[in-house]
Amino acid sequence: MHFEKKVFVVLIAIFSIFACDPKEDVDPTVKAAQNVTFKKIMELSPFAAAQNISVSPNEKYLILSYQENTSVKNYYSKDGGETAQELFIYGNDKDKPIQTNISNSGLFVTSDGGVYDLNNIRSGSAAIHYAKGVTDSGKLVYIQNDGANGKTFFIDNNGTYETTGVRLTMEESLYLGTSGEKMGFFDAYNRVIGEFDVTTKTFTQTTLTNLDYSQVYGNGLSRNKVKTAYSYGHFAYAKEGGVIIITPSKEIRYYNYPADYQIWQNTEGGMKLFGDHSYVNIFDRWGVKKVYVASGTTVAPVDHDFAVCRVGDKVYSQGFLENNSRFKSGIIREANGVKSYLPLEYEFEFQSNQMFGKTYVMGNYAYVSDKVYDITAKTYATSPIGEILSVYHDTGKTLAYTSKGIYSSSNNRNWTEESTDLIRPNLVTKGTDGKYHALTLVQQVYISPSTQAQTYSVDIRAYESINGIGWDFVTGSATNLSGSGPRFMSSDGTVYFKDNNVGKIPIAHFSEDFGESWVRFVNGENTATGQAVPLGFQTSEFEMSNGKFLSVRFEFSGQMFLNSCTTSTGDCTEIEIEASFNTQSMYQFDDRTTTLSSNDELVFNTLEGIYISSSLR
């Protein structure tokens, strides 16, 4: 072989050894997208809430009234709060909140006299009996005319009412309720109280000559400002400025509200009495509502709302417990100073049936609504920074723009308040010019008076900053554009969104200077230049830390696609993805709820919970 041929062969061999594997030419982001995996980081949280809570003395039975907007649903439990089912009743109380006493055997009486048994509730079933009240032991009592005796107490005996011969000597309309084994009546105007003892079959009427209403602030002349109640031998009277409790021994206790709560509006919020504890839902002079409890020698605020029931020293309420397992709320039982959720839950009914909404994942923490979720501990706490509107992951720190202000953090959990400036950007980026750029977006809706059709537009204002905290308005940038507004702004100034109003010709809005000025694309033509939009023009939804651009697309069929782009306006590779979560609903509901984590992971809000992808760097 000639020397030249030998050299040529050797060179071919060398080039063959060092030639690039075609696989090595694949963009790292595209490769990451091709091998993307998903994991669920937030399960759907159990949910329960109530406006009214009723609990039997033995704590076996509960009735919970829950109102969502204008719709009321009543639920019940017959296993001490382990489970709950919907409660179906009929008559005047149908679809209304229920507040009633429940017997230890599960009987309760509605306001129109229907008797229901919580051990035998069926959809479509009517009341099993009628009564005025039911005692703790389950005795049903009725009041009706008994000839010359007039209004008389009757007690049920195996389905038949039998007269006691005991006459009611007060107006029946003064009846307040049944508690323990007694029924209570209160004529507040004449200072007369009355009790029918179901066990001894006696009625006792007492005039409280020493009851002095003037010891509590307010004149009490307006009936809707005066509330009365009865519970286990105690009577209560509440008016504009305080509460009066009358004990079984006829001791009269006077409680004045704090000075700021002694106003004419009270007590429109209502009063609930449990033994010697009177809970009032009252306003201060600035219109802020707060629940107080009067008992013993004090009247003091409580840390829960007016959905409350007290059984002995146990307190039932509803709401959110810090560093616990629920995202929204549950029914809470407090015993010996310890609060815990009851296991029961309802089917949650949130917008689009999605529980969480837009979720921001930063390291081991997920921020959603006004909560922060510890992914490892699987617990929720109130977010110290409020609800996040937008975030910017800067070098060494994260800037969060929230309902409370502007915050920074280096560990995604401990935050420093940087500003309470009212400018809370919806979109933030750091430009290649070294400045921070932001847009505020305010949605506007026009409703046609004739057709009720809705047309959307968005008020947009551009700002710039040297540190992402103090913002200066860009003069001349304020504008209103048709559509719902942009969801992304790139570091090179690109902002783009389509007019999504129904029935419009294809219109889009485009900016190359961080939203300071805009041009329109109509039917694929740039109206400023008269030229067609470049072939392959495509904008993205996210900019990753490696400078690549990313977007997600769901089809009606459930197909999922990731687009990895080299520039903010194109040079894209589309990859179809096999997701490990149900994507069927994402086409309809994935409306601006997907986010990008601080580690370049996609975060998806689904009907099944929150999923996160592997990193796409």
Beta strands, then each sheet from edge to edge (+ up, - down):
strand 1: 38-43
strand 2: 52-55
strand 3: 62-68
strand 4: 71-77
strand 5: 85-86
strand 6: 107-109
strand 7: 114-117
strand 8: 129-130
strand 9: 133-134
strand 10: 140-145
strand 11: 151-157
strand 12: 160-167
strand 13: 175-179
strand 14: 182-187
strand 15: 192-197
strand 16: 202-207
strand 17: 227-231
strand 18: 234-239
strand 19: 242-246
strand 20: 252-256
strand 21: 271-274
strand 22: 277-283
strand 23: 289-295
strand 24: 298-301
strand 25: 309-311
strand 26: 314-319
strand 27: 330-335
strand 28: 338-341
strand 29: 359-362
strand 30: 365-368
strand 31: 371-374
strand 32: 379-382
strand 33: 388-394
strand 34: 397-402
strand 35: 406-409
strand 36: 416-419
strand 37: 427-430
strand 38: 436-447
strand 39: 454-465
strand 40: 472-473
strand 41: 479-482
strand 42: 495-498
strand 43: 507-511
strand 44: 519-522
strand 45: 525-526
strand 46: 542-543
strand 47: 549-554
strand 48: 560-567
strand 49: 570-577
strand 50: 595-596
strand 51: 602-606
strand 52: 609-613
sheet 1: 1+ 52- 51+ 50-
sheet 2: 2+ 3- 4+ 5-
sheet 3: 6+ 7- 8+
sheet 4: 9+ 10- 11+ 12-
sheet 5: 13+ 14- 15+ 16-
sheet 6: 17+ 18- 19+ 20-
sheet 7: 21+ 22- 23+ 24-
sheet 8: 25+ 26- 27+ 28-
sheet 9: 29+ 30- 31+ 32-
sheet 10: 33+ 34- 35+ 36-
sheet 11: 37+ 38- 39+ 40-
sheet 12: 37+ 38- 39+ 41-
sheet 13: 42+ 43- 44+ 45-
sheet 14: 46+ 47- 48+ 49-
end
